[in-house]
Amino acid sequence: MTRTTITARHSASYSGPVLLTAAAAWAWVALRWGDMGSRTMAGRLPAFIGTWTIMMAAMMLPATAPVASLYARTAPVHRAPRMIAFTAGYVLVWAAAGLPAYALAVGATRVATAHPTAGTVAAAAVFAVNGVYQLTALKDFCLTKCRSPIGLLLRYASYRGPSRHLRAGAHHGAFCLGCCWSLMLLLTAFGVMNLWAMVGLAAIVTAEKRLPRGRLVARVVGLTSLALAIAVFWVPLLAPNLTGSGMTEMGLRHP
C-alpha cells in the first residue's frame, strides 16, 4: 500500500461526515420538492431561511468537503469537533445569505406577476449580472482562494478562542459566497425551489472548485449566461419563474 493511497483514505474518512450531511440535505430536498413551492412556504421568512439553508448545504458542501477535511487534519487531536465547527461556520454564512435571497425572490416574483414584460427584463438582468461577474477579477480571486486554500489555513492557525473553528469556517464561507453568489442569483430566474436548477448549479460549483480547468468552466458559464440574457427575450421558458411559465410550481408564492 502506497503513501498516496493511505493519504487518500485518510482524506476520504474526514470528508465522509460532510458528504453524508450533504447527501442528507439532498434527500430532504428531493422528498420535500413538491411542498417547497407550496403555500406553506409563502411569505414566511423563517420557513424560507430554513429551507434555503438546507438547499445551500446540499449544493455547497460537496465542493467544500476537501477543505473541511484538510482543516481537520491540521491538528493531531480533536479533529472531528474542528471539522464540525468549521462546517457549521461555513453553512451559517450561506444561511445569512438567505435574507437578501428572500427579499430578491419576493420582489422579483411580485414584479413578474404584475408585469410579465418586466419579468423578462428582470430575467435578462439576472443572467447578465451573473455573466459579467463570472468574468471579473473578483470572481477569479475568490475562486482561487476556494481552489487553493492553503494560505487561508495558515491564517486560521493563528485564530484563538473557543470560536476559532467556527470563525475559520465562516471566513472560508465568505470567500465561497464571493465566488458563487451570482450563480445562486440564477435561482431567481429558474425558481428558488427548482430542484433541477439546484442540481445544475451544484454541478457547476463543484466543477469550478475541483476540476483542473475550473477557471475555464467559470468563464464558459459566464459567456453562456450572457447568451441567455439575450435569448430569454425570444425563449421565455429559459427563466420560468420570472416570465410566468413556471411560477406556480417553482416560484415563491404568496397567499
C-alpha positions as a printed NumPy array, in Angstrom:
array([[  0.   ,   0.   ,   0.   ],
       [  1.476,   3.35 ,  -1.053],
       [  1.663,   6.515,   0.997],
       [ -0.611,   8.227,  -1.565],
       [ -3.26 ,   5.547,  -1.028],
       [ -3.099,   5.98 ,   2.739],
       [ -3.39 ,   9.784,   2.419],
       [ -6.361,   9.467,   0.103],
       [ -8.096,   7.116,   2.514],
       [ -7.497,   9.457,   5.446],
       [ -8.864,  12.364,   3.396],
       [-11.945,  10.372,   2.458],
       [-12.525,   9.358,   6.083],
       [-12.578,  13.002,   7.214],
       [-14.624,  14.183,   4.237],
       [-17.189,  11.45 ,   4.828],
       [-19.305,  13.195,   7.517],
       [-19.509,  16.396,   5.455],
       [-20.533,  14.455,   2.363],
       [-23.094,  12.494,   4.365],
       [-24.547,  15.78 ,   5.601],
       [-24.798,  16.988,   2.014],
       [-26.438,  13.705,   0.981],
       [-28.981,  14.014,   3.781],
       [-29.751,  17.577,   2.67 ],
       [-30.244,  16.411,  -0.927],
       [-32.551,  13.627,   0.272],
       [-34.626,  16.121,   2.261],
       [-34.876,  18.476,  -0.702],
       [-35.899,  15.65 ,  -3.047],
       [-38.552,  14.368,  -0.653],
       [-39.945,  17.851,   0.011],
       [-39.662,  19.158,  -3.545],
       [-43.419,  19.106,  -4.141],
       [-44.052,  21.104,  -0.969],
       [-41.273,  23.692,  -1.177],
       [-43.145,  25.916,  -3.585],
       [-46.464,  25.498,  -1.832],
       [-48.322,  27.954,   0.35 ],
       [-46.613,  26.593,   3.457],
       [-43.527,  28.488,   2.24 ],
       [-45.334,  31.571,   1.035],
       [-44.34 ,  34.805,   2.718],
       [-42.815,  33.122,   5.781],
       [-39.24 ,  34.22 ,   6.292],
       [-38.271,  31.587,   8.92 ],
       [-39.539,  28.761,   6.701],
       [-37.699,  30.196,   3.721],
       [-34.42 ,  30.606,   5.646],
       [-34.658,  27.05 ,   6.966],
       [-35.245,  25.605,   3.524],
       [-32.621,  27.875,   1.952],
       [-30.015,  26.721,   4.488],
       [-30.673,  23.068,   3.731],
       [-30.525,  23.82 ,  -0.007],
       [-27.173,  25.56 ,   0.347],
       [-25.804,  22.705,   2.469],
       [-26.813,  20.273,  -0.265],
       [-25.329,  22.358,  -3.057],
       [-22.146,  23.724,  -1.474],
       [-20.849,  21.102,   0.971],
       [-19.708,  18.541,  -1.639],
       [-17.245,  21.075,  -3.079],
       [-16.177,  22.191,   0.415],
       [-15.688,  18.756,   1.983],
       [-11.99 ,  18.521,   0.976],
       [-11.257,  21.894,   2.607],
       [-13.06 ,  20.909,   5.816],
       [-11.134,  17.633,   5.828],
       [ -7.825,  19.432,   5.302],
       [ -8.634,  21.854,   8.108],
       [ -9.415,  18.969,  10.457],
       [ -6.102,  17.285,   9.621],
       [ -4.068,  20.373,  10.543],
       [ -4.324,  19.274,  14.196],
       [ -3.24 ,  15.927,  15.688],
       [ -6.21 ,  15.651,  18.08 ],
       [ -9.891,  16.626,  18.324],
       [-10.229,  16.593,  14.569],
       [-13.93 ,  15.753,  14.415],
       [-15.037,  18.752,  16.546],
       [-12.814,  21.031,  14.45 ],
       [-14.42 ,  19.861,  11.244],
       [-17.95 ,  20.1  ,  12.648],
       [-17.391,  23.672,  13.86 ],
       [-15.697,  24.655,  10.595],
       [-18.598,  23.268,   8.56 ],
       [-21.144,  24.948,  10.835],
       [-19.464,  28.341,  10.371],
       [-19.43 ,  27.821,   6.611],
       [-23.133,  26.95 ,   6.488],
       [-24.029,  29.913,   8.716],
       [-22.634,  32.313,   6.104],
       [-24.872,  30.796,   3.448],
       [-27.824,  30.843,   5.851],
       [-27.305,  34.595,   6.319],
       [-27.295,  34.971,   2.534],
       [-30.869,  33.725,   2.641],
       [-32.052,  37.14 ,   3.887],
       [-31.224,  39.069,   0.693],
       [-32.219,  35.997,  -1.325],
       [-35.672,  36.097,   0.268],
       [-36.122,  39.801,  -0.42 ],
       [-34.983,  39.376,  -4.007],
       [-37.215,  36.348,  -4.587],
       [-40.296,  38.08 ,  -3.208],
       [-39.644,  41.317,  -5.083],
       [-38.851,  39.634,  -8.392],
       [-41.881,  37.37 ,  -8.223],
       [-44.187,  40.297,  -7.469],
       [-42.802,  42.266, -10.398],
       [-43.127,  39.282, -12.715],
       [-46.703,  38.642, -11.575],
       [-47.817,  42.218, -12.093],
       [-45.815,  42.949, -15.249],
       [-44.842,  39.904, -17.367],
       [-42.71 ,  42.038, -19.69 ],
       [-40.821,  43.43 , -16.716],
       [-40.236,  39.849, -15.59 ],
       [-38.455,  39.083, -18.843],
       [-36.306,  42.183, -18.47 ],
       [-35.507,  41.157, -14.894],
       [-34.533,  37.685, -16.092],
       [-32.214,  39.184, -18.697],
       [-30.654,  41.36 , -15.996],
       [-30.105,  38.347, -13.721],
       [-28.384,  36.393, -16.493],
       [-26.305,  39.434, -17.456],
       [-25.169,  40.135, -13.893],
       [-24.033,  36.555, -13.453],
       [-22.361,  36.52 , -16.863],
       [-20.388,  39.684, -16.194],
       [-19.393,  38.692, -12.653],
       [-18.159,  35.282, -13.787],
       [-15.592,  37.087, -15.941],
       [-14.36 ,  39.57 , -13.313],
       [-11.086,  39.61 , -11.38 ],
       [-13.014,  39.438,  -8.081],
       [-14.635,  36.173,  -9.124],
       [-11.239,  34.788, -10.09 ],
       [ -9.711,  35.956,  -6.79 ],
       [-12.41 ,  34.292,  -4.672],
       [-12.314,  31.145,  -6.802],
       [ -8.543,  30.946,  -6.333],
       [ -8.998,  31.052,  -2.549],
       [-11.572,  28.26 ,  -2.769],
       [ -9.432,  26.132,  -5.095],
       [ -6.156,  26.636,  -3.184],
       [ -6.984,  27.304,   0.485],
       [ -3.526,  26.552,   1.93 ],
       [ -2.819,  30.239,   2.586],
       [ -6.147,  30.596,   4.378],
       [ -5.469,  27.518,   6.5  ],
       [ -2.158,  29.023,   7.612],
       [ -4.044,  32.157,   8.634],
       [ -6.618,  30.121,  10.556],
       [ -3.805,  28.593,  12.597],
       [ -3.415,  31.984,  14.282],
       [ -7.044,  32.097,  15.416],
       [ -7.553,  31.737,  19.152],
       [-10.508,  31.241,  21.453],
       [-13.349,  28.721,  21.647],
       [-14.981,  30.073,  18.471],
       [-11.844,  29.884,  16.315],
       [-13.02 ,  26.888,  14.263],
       [-16.409,  28.478,  13.689],
       [-14.681,  31.711,  12.609],
       [-12.428,  29.804,  10.239],
       [-15.421,  28.162,   8.593],
       [-17.241,  31.482,   8.324],
       [-14.172,  33.139,   6.794],
       [-13.881,  30.43 ,   4.172],
       [-17.647,  30.617,   3.627],
       [-17.332,  34.341,   2.916],
       [-14.856,  33.646,   0.111],
       [-17.154,  30.925,  -1.181],
       [-20.078,  33.341,  -1.122],
       [-17.969,  35.871,  -3.003],
       [-17.211,  33.2  ,  -5.562],
       [-20.727,  31.807,  -6.05 ],
       [-23.309,  34.466,  -5.155],
       [-24.076,  35.325,  -8.772],
       [-24.686,  31.662,  -9.571],
       [-27.215,  31.48 ,  -6.74 ],
       [-28.796,  34.625,  -8.182],
       [-29.843,  32.487, -11.145],
       [-32.294,  30.69 ,  -8.863],
       [-34.379,  33.858,  -9.056],
       [-34.851,  33.19 , -12.775],
       [-35.153,  29.415, -12.659],
       [-37.16 ,  29.237,  -9.436],
       [-35.778,  29.452,  -5.907],
       [-37.01 ,  25.946,  -5.084],
       [-36.317,  24.386,  -8.505],
       [-34.666,  21.017,  -7.853],
       [-33.217,  20.646, -11.34 ],
       [-31.724,  24.133, -11.229],
       [-30.144,  23.226,  -7.881],
       [-28.582,  20.091,  -9.361],
       [-27.17 ,  22.004, -12.333],
       [-25.766,  24.847, -10.236],
       [-24.272,  22.427,  -7.708],
       [-22.504,  20.646, -10.568],
       [-21.131,  23.97 , -11.831],
       [-19.9  ,  24.986,  -8.375],
       [-18.171,  21.642,  -7.863],
       [-16.61 ,  21.757, -11.328],
       [-15.284,  25.288, -10.793],
       [-13.688,  24.388,  -7.479],
       [-12.454,  20.848,  -8.041],
       [-11.68 ,  20.32 , -11.727],
       [ -8.197,  21.214, -13.036],
       [ -9.811,  23.555, -15.583],
       [-12.163,  25.091, -13.051],
       [-11.369,  28.654, -14.088],
       [-12.189,  27.798, -17.687],
       [-15.513,  26.353, -16.514],
       [-16.265,  29.658, -14.76 ],
       [-15.599,  31.631, -17.922],
       [-17.679,  29.31 , -20.108],
       [-20.558,  29.628, -17.642],
       [-20.197,  33.413, -17.745],
       [-20.33 ,  33.563, -21.526],
       [-23.276,  31.159, -21.58 ],
       [-25.116,  33.322, -19.061],
       [-24.565,  36.401, -21.216],
       [-26.006,  34.491, -24.183],
       [-29.051,  33.556, -22.069],
       [-29.545,  37.244, -21.219],
       [-30.231,  37.829, -24.903],
       [-32.011,  34.564, -25.691],
       [-34.569,  34.918, -22.886],
       [-36.402,  37.616, -24.857],
       [-37.153,  35.031, -27.537],
       [-37.368,  31.956, -25.287],
       [-39.107,  32.978, -22.031],
       [-39.035,  29.373, -20.79 ],
       [-35.351,  29.91 , -20.007],
       [-36.464,  31.857, -16.92 ],
       [-39.744,  30.196, -15.884],
       [-40.004,  31.89 , -12.506],
       [-39.776,  35.441, -13.86 ],
       [-41.587,  35.031, -17.18 ],
       [-44.65 ,  33.372, -15.655],
       [-44.191,  29.996, -17.341],
       [-43.399,  28.097, -14.16 ],
       [-44.134,  30.324, -11.191],
       [-46.931,  28.212,  -9.744],
       [-44.545,  25.308,  -9.137],
       [-41.111,  26.827,  -8.819],
       [-41.522,  30.338,  -7.528],
       [-42.092,  31.885,  -4.142],
       [-45.829,  32.42 ,  -3.981],
       [-47.961,  34.444,  -1.654],
       [-51.481,  33.654,  -0.458]])
